Amino acid sequence: MFKRKFYTKITFIMLLFASNIYDYKILYIFFKDYTK
């Protein structure tokens, strides 16, 4: 449970960062593959 919350925070930060560099598509593909 703790790990899940931790990774959710990391993912949220990564999404914010990715939106700043307009690279969210690569992150989306990575996240999609990671959550499989």
Backbone as JSON, one array per atom type, in Angstrom:
{
  "sequence": "MFKRKFYTKITFIMLLFASNIYDYKILYIFFKDYTK",
  "N": [[0.84, -1.2, 0.0], [1.89, 1.25, 0.85], [3.98, 1.51, -0.99], [2.54, 1.73, -3.35], [1.24, 4.2, -3.04], [3.48, 5.83, -2.94], [4.57, 5.46, -5.52], [2.5, 6.52, -6.99], [2.66, 9.2, -6.34], [5.18, 9.8, -7.45], [4.62, 9.29, -10.14], [2.74, 11.3, -10.63], [4.31, 13.61, -10.3], [6.11, 13.15, -12.37], [4.38, 13.32, -14.54], [3.64, 16.01, -14.42], [6.13, 17.19, -14.93], [6.62, 16.13, -17.47], [4.59, 17.31, -18.95], [5.49, 19.84, -18.99], [7.7, 19.72, -20.66], [6.57, 18.9, -22.95], [6.48, 16.16, -23.53], [4.8, 14.16, -22.95], [3.66, 12.03, -24.24], [5.54, 9.96, -24.56], [5.92, 9.34, -21.88], [3.36, 8.48, -21.3], [3.18, 6.15, -22.83], [5.18, 4.67, -21.56], [4.07, 4.52, -18.97], [1.73, 3.13, -19.51], [2.76, 0.69, -20.32], [4.01, 0.0, -17.97], [1.96, -0.38, -16.15], [0.76, -2.67, -16.94]],
  "CA": [[0.0, 0.0, 0.0], [2.79, 2.4, 0.92], [4.71, 1.6, -2.26], [1.6, 2.19, -4.36], [1.08, 5.64, -2.83], [4.76, 6.44, -3.3], [4.7, 5.47, -6.98], [1.48, 7.43, -7.51], [3.25, 10.54, -6.2], [6.25, 9.89, -8.45], [3.99, 9.37, -11.45], [2.13, 12.62, -10.73], [5.41, 14.55, -10.52], [6.62, 12.89, -13.71], [3.38, 13.84, -15.48], [3.78, 17.46, -14.41], [7.39, 17.48, -15.6], [6.48, 15.78, -18.88], [3.73, 18.3, -19.59], [6.31, 21.03, -19.15], [8.63, 19.54, -21.78], [5.78, 18.4, -24.07], [6.96, 14.81, -23.82], [3.89, 13.3, -22.18], [3.33, 10.83, -25.03], [6.52, 8.92, -24.21], [5.61, 8.95, -20.51], [2.1, 7.73, -21.36], [3.52, 4.81, -23.34], [5.91, 4.01, -20.47], [3.13, 4.25, -17.88], [0.81, 2.1, -20.0], [3.51, -0.56, -20.28], [4.36, -0.26, -16.57], [0.77, -0.78, -15.39], [0.23, -3.92, -17.51]],
  "C": [[0.87, 1.25, 0.0], [3.51, 2.62, -0.41], [3.8, 2.17, -3.34], [1.4, 3.7, -4.26], [2.33, 6.39, -3.28], [4.89, 6.56, -4.82], [3.66, 6.38, -7.62], [1.99, 8.86, -7.45], [4.31, 10.77, -7.27], [5.66, 10.08, -9.84], [3.39, 10.75, -11.67], [3.19, 13.69, -11.01], [5.96, 14.4, -11.93], [5.68, 13.45, -14.77], [3.48, 15.35, -15.57], [5.02, 17.88, -15.18], [7.26, 17.24, -17.11], [5.63, 16.81, -19.61], [4.51, 19.59, -19.84], [7.23, 20.92, -20.36], [7.94, 18.95, -23.0], [6.23, 17.01, -24.51], [6.07, 13.78, -23.14], [3.53, 12.02, -22.92], [4.26, 9.68, -24.69], [6.24, 8.41, -22.79], [4.34, 8.11, -20.48], [2.34, 6.3, -21.82], [4.24, 4.02, -22.25], [4.97, 3.6, -19.35], [2.17, 3.13, -18.26], [1.49, 0.73, -19.92], [3.8, -0.98, -18.83], [3.17, -0.82, -15.79], [0.17, -2.08, -15.91], [0.32, -5.06, -16.5]]
}
